[in-house]
Amino acid sequence: AAVANSLAADREGFGPAMFGYGRVQQKMGGHFAGTVIFMERLQVFEEELSETHADALLHEVRKISKHGFHNDLKMPNILRRQDGQPVVIDFDLMSQWSVKVAVSSSCIEHDFQEVLEHAGERCTCFF
């Protein structure tokens, strides 16, 4: 889901720019196998978000919410581009209709499709 959601985010114009992805496997000295995503270089916010950055972040979140629920929006998943603009990362939990809420070590999932689908564009307009 992480690769598919990240590629979809890139196609829709939110999240980091994606350059490719592939499978990797460590043959010697360990047993790692996984997927690698190649994306633009991003940096951690080391200072508080300025009002300008907060406005830009809200704009990004509004774009994302038109496509689904991010489900993992937190400061460690907000990085900055070389020009200082904030960008949301980590789309592996994104879902069109489900909101996942972490409760201690488990996760509660609720499907909002039947509630929101009939409202259409109106339900994400000011999300």
Stockholm file with secondary structure:
# STOCKHOLM 1.0

chainA/1-127         AAVANSLAADREGFGPAMFGYGRVQQKMGGHFAGTVIFMERLQVFEEELSETHADALLHEVRKISKHGFHNDLKMPNILRRQDGQPVVIDFDLMSQWSVKVAVSSSCIEHDFQEVLEHAGERCTCFF
#=GR chainA/1-127 SS CHHHHHHHHHHHTCSSCEEEEEEEECCSSSCCEEEEEEECCCEECCSCCCHHHHHHHHHHHHHHHTTCBCSCCSGGGEEECTTSCEEECCCTTCBSSEEEEEETTEEEEEECHHHHGGGGGGGTTTC
#=GC SS_cons         CHHHHHHHHHHHTCSSCEEEEEEEECCSSSCCEEEEEEECCCEECCSCCCHHHHHHHHHHHHHHHTTCBCSCCSGGGEEECTTSCEEECCCTTCBSSEEEEEETTEEEEEECHHHHGGGGGGGTTTC
//
